[in-house]
Amino acid sequence: MNGPALADSVRFAGDAVEILDRRVYPFEVRWVRCATSEDVAVAIERMVTQSSGPLFAATAGMVLGAREARHDPPAEAAARLRAVGARLVATRPTNNHIRDAVHAVLAELAAAQEDGALAGDALVAAVERAARAHDAAYWARSDALGEHAASLLPDGARVLTHCWADAYLIGTVRAAQRAGKRLEFVCTETRPYLQGARLTAATLVEMGYRPTLITDGMVAAALSDGLADVALTAADRVTLDGHVINKVGTLGVALAAGAFGVPFYALVDAPDPQAPTAQDVVIERRDGDEVLYALGRRTAADGVTGYYPVFDVTPPHLVTRIVTERGVHQPDRVKESL
């Protein structure tokens, strides 16, 4: 995939997978080498890759799993791949990209096995095909979503982002550029990993913009001052009843947008059919010590404890529209997009 560096952040290197370390990008372009499927799972858990990056890491991890099982008898190879998939799914419970990627690969493998049990090189080839197909389908969905999202942005719009929307934002920006729309961007820094400052802002610079950076606590003030007239975020998951689950701080963006009459749009390729309500989504909570550090350096005094829910839930009444690959939807009707 040509374009910004973060659009191609998982790659094969011989018998291993290399994952661009988003914890240090753009100050350092460092690739984490994963020789096994377990290495990939650990890299995802340790936040080497984030947003949609774990989707591509998961499909790559399944390929490594197939290579690890190539000498097993068919039944044992299939069982090993299911175990690899379960391990990958368990790494990050809130975003359903990993779950869907693993299930897509296993489903394609099951279909291929209807013509006979697969093992060895045939097994590896089948998993590689399924992984490539899922990755390509995700980019296609993101491009379609981007076209719909760009249609909501008037020429000259000043767009406030929160965290790193990855392929959704890239697709939206590309669509707006094709339409000849001029845009400006305001990015929250997004604590504690500073994805907005490092990933979103850096990618927008690559794509020809000069974004303005604000701290997470400045959103209400920025909207009050008229610094942005559209709020646009990704969604790690959207429930069938229109709740938006995204990086913690998104709820605050939506509340501020509502208070100052700014539309709030959330982007997701599709709502999750396995999550009828927000109660059906596990909200990941990470070690509170992570908020005591920024870029590897402690920012809080000894004796301070941290609290870190990674995601929050924005109710439908605070969401202006949800954009999926199939169009623009009112939150309470988003399930109709399936």
Secondary structure, 3 states (H helix, E strand, C coil): CCCCHHHCCEEEECCEEEEECCCCCCCCCCEEEECCHHHHHHHHHCCCCCCCHHHHHHHHHHHHHHHHCCCCCHHHHHHHHHHHHHHHHCCCCCCCHHHHHHHHHHHHHHHHHHHCCCCHHHHHHHHHHHHHHHHHHHHHHHHHHHHHHHCCCCCCCEEEECCCCHHHHHHHHHHHHHCCCCCEEEEECCCCCCHHHHHHHHHHHHCCCCCEEECHHHHHHHHHCCCCCEEEEECCEECCCCCEEEECCHHHHHHHHHHCCCCEEEECCCCCCCCCCHHHCCCCECCHHHHHEECCEECCCCCCCCCCECEEEECHHHCCEEEECCEEECHHHHHHHC
